[in-house]
């Protein structure tokens, strides 16, 4: 009887059912890993589909580009008048364009002689209220020297000479400026392209210098020779003859 009780106690303490329980738990864990793996695969596939759908919605279709310019706008643009081409500097000049400054140019036939003032330390020639800066006084005449440093750039319209036209503070009217050489009118440019005649408003000048109206102007001189500038305004005018060359 004691031996049977002892065997029963030993059977109760020897965990003889633990191996079976481990087998059962191992089977459950194996099945759970299979289920988890399947769920992970399903989630990955679903995420891939969602990202693909989002990408197709957010990206534009890859098709050939199309023009959105309206045909009417193209026709209107083509019909607009073209502006004169801007003279390009630093062209190659021929030896015939390197002649010296003429010794004497004719004096203008005007009853009122041109006067000279000092404008910011530079000589200015003209009559009140309009003067021009940019001429030098050489050989007893007014001169434009193409070879001064830096030399004037040579362009498709000739040497590009920069002048400054000024009007005194008490004048706010218009000034018409033109120029000519032996054979033709001179091209002038205040920023809108070379033209033969400028009409300037002293009430709306390009710049102002202590109340004076100022217009920087490019004048194109095609070759060495004698030239003239003409300024006209209501109630007055002047003509300035000058020589140009090397």
For each residue, the residues with C-beta under 8 A, 3 or more apart:
1: 4 5
2: 5 6
3: 6 7
4: 1 7 8
5: 1 2 8 9
6: 2 3 9 10
7: 3 4 10 11
8: 4 5 11 12
9: 5 6 12 13
10: 6 7 13 14
11: 7 8 14 16
12: 8 9
13: 9 10
14: 10 11
15: 18
16: 11 19
17: 20 21
18: 15 21 22
19: 16 22 23
20: 17 23 24
21: 17 18 24 25
22: 18 19 25 26
23: 19 20 26 27
24: 20 21 27 28
25: 21 22 28 29
26: 22 23 29 30
27: 23 24 30 31
28: 24 25 31 32
29: 25 26 32 33
30: 26 27 33 34
31: 27 28 34 35
32: 28 29 35 36
33: 29 30 36 37
34: 30 31 37 38
35: 31 32 38 39
36: 32 33 39 40
37: 33 34 40 41
38: 34 35 41 42
39: 35 36 42 43
40: 36 37 43 44
41: 37 38 44 45
42: 38 39 45 46
43: 39 40 46 47
44: 40 41 47 48
45: 41 42 48 49
46: 42 43 49 50
47: 43 44 50 51
48: 44 45 51 52
49: 45 46 52 53
50: 46 47 53 54
51: 47 48 54 55
52: 48 49 55 56
53: 49 50 56 57
54: 50 51 57 58
55: 51 52 58 59
56: 52 53 59
57: 53 54
58: 54 55
59: 55 56
60:
61:
62:
63:
64:
65:
66:
67:
68:
69: 73 74
70: 73 74
71: 74 75
72: 75 76
73: 69 70 76 77
74: 69 70 71 77 78
75: 71 72 78 79
76: 72 73 79 80
77: 73 74 80
78: 74 75
79: 75 76
80: 76 77
81:
82:
83: 192 193
84: 193 194 195
85: 156 193
86: 189 193 194
87: 155 156 157 160 187 189 194 220
88: 91 155 156
89: 153 154 155 160
90: 153 154 155
91: 88 154 155 156
92:
93: 97 98 154
94: 97
95: 98
96: 99 223
97: 93 94 154 223 224
98: 93 95 224 246
99: 96 223 224 245 246
100: 224 245 246
101: 138 139 143 145 224 243 244 245 246
102: 105 224 225 226 243 245
103: 139
104: 139 141 243
105: 102 141 226 227 241 242 243
106: 226 241
107: 241
108: 114 228 239 240 241
109: 239
110: 113 114 238 239
111:
112: 127 238
113: 110
114: 108 110 125 126 127 238 239 240
115: 125 126 127 128
116: 123 124 125
117: 123 124 131
118: 121 122 123 124
119: 122 123 124 131 133 164 166 212
120: 209
121: 118
122: 118 119 133
123: 116 117 118 119 133 135 136 137
124: 116 117 118 119 131 132 133 166
125: 114 115 116 131 132 135 142 240
126: 114 115 130 131 132 231 238 240
127: 112 114 115 130 131 236 237 238
128: 115 168 236
129: 167 168 170 171 233 236
130: 126 127 165 166 167 168 171 175 231 233 236 238
131: 117 119 124 125 126 127 165 166
132: 124 125 126 135 163 164 165 166 229 231 240
133: 119 122 123 124 163 164 165 166
134: 144 161 162 163 164
135: 123 125 132 142 143 144 163 240 242
136: 123 142 143 144 145
137: 123 141 142 143
138: 101 141 143 145
139: 101 103 104 143 243
140:
141: 104 105 137 138 241 242 243
142: 125 135 136 137 240 241 242 243
143: 101 135 136 137 138 139 242 243 244
144: 134 135 136 152 159 161 221 227 242 243 244
145: 101 136 138 148 244 245 246
146: 151 152 159 221 224 244 245 246
147: 151 246
148: 145 151 152
149:
150:
151: 146 147 148
152: 144 146 148 159 160 161
153: 89 90 159 160
154: 89 90 91 93 97 158 159 160
155: 87 88 89 90 91 158 159 160 220
156: 85 87 88 91
157: 87 160 187 194 220 222
158: 154 155 187 220 221 222 223
159: 144 146 152 153 154 155 220 221 222 244
160: 87 89 152 153 154 155 157 218 219 220
161: 134 144 152 218 219 220 221 244
162: 134 216 217 218 219
163: 132 133 134 135 216 217 219
164: 119 132 133 134 214 215 216 217
165: 130 131 132 133 175 177 200 214 215 217 231
166: 119 124 130 131 132 133 209 212 213 214 215
167: 129 130 171 175 202 205 212 213
168: 128 129 130 171 212
169: 210 211 212 213
170: 129
171: 129 130 167 168 202 213 233
172: 202 203 213
173: 201 202 203 233 234
174: 199 200 201 202 233 234
175: 130 165 167 199 200 202 231 232 233
176: 197 198 199 200 231 232 233
177: 165 188 197 198 200 217 229 230 231
178: 185 186 188 196 197 198 229 230
179: 185 186 188 219 227 228 229 230
180: 184 185 186 227 228 230
181: 184 185 186 221 222 223 225 226 227
182: 225 226
183:
184: 180 181 222
185: 178 179 180 181 196 197
186: 178 179 180 181 196 219 220 221 227
187: 87 157 158 194 195 196 219 220
188: 177 178 179 194 195 196 197 198 217 218 219 220
189: 86 87 192 193 194 195 217 218 220
190: 198 200 206 215 216 217 218
191: 206
192: 83 189 195
193: 83 84 85 86 189
194: 84 86 87 157 187 188 189 218 220
195: 84 187 188 189 192 198
196: 178 185 186 187 188
197: 176 177 178 185 188
198: 176 177 178 188 190 195 215 217
199: 174 175 176
200: 165 174 175 176 177 190 205 215
201: 173 174 204 205
202: 167 171 172 173 174 175 205 213
203: 172 173 213
204: 201
205: 167 200 201 202 208 213 214 215
206: 190 191 214 215 216
207: 214 215 216
208: 205 211 212 213 214
209: 120 166 212 214
210: 169
211: 169 208
212: 119 166 167 168 169 208 209
213: 166 167 169 171 172 202 203 205 208
214: 164 165 166 205 206 207 208 209
215: 164 165 166 190 198 200 205 206 207
216: 162 163 164 190 206 207
217: 162 163 164 165 177 188 189 190 198
218: 160 161 162 188 189 190 194
219: 160 161 162 163 179 186 187 188 229
220: 87 155 157 158 159 160 161 186 187 188 189 194
221: 144 146 158 159 161 181 186 227 244
222: 157 158 159 181 184
223: 96 97 99 158 181
224: 97 98 99 100 101 102 146 244 245 246
225: 102 181 182 243 244 245
226: 102 105 106 181 182 241 242 243 244
227: 105 144 179 180 181 186 221 241 242 243 244
228: 108 179 180 239 240 241 242
229: 132 177 178 179 219 239 240 242
230: 177 178 179 180 237 238 239
231: 126 130 132 165 175 176 177 237 238
232: 175 176 236 237
233: 129 130 171 173 174 175 176 236 237
234: 173 174
235:
236: 127 128 129 130 232 233
237: 127 230 231 232 233
238: 110 112 114 126 127 130 230 231
239: 108 109 110 114 228 229 230
240: 108 114 125 126 132 135 142 228 229
241: 105 106 107 108 141 142 226 227 228
242: 105 135 141 142 143 144 226 227 228 229
243: 101 102 104 105 139 141 142 143 144 225 226 227
244: 101 143 144 145 146 159 161 221 224 225 226 227
245: 99 100 101 102 145 146 224 225
246: 98 99 100 101 145 146 147 224
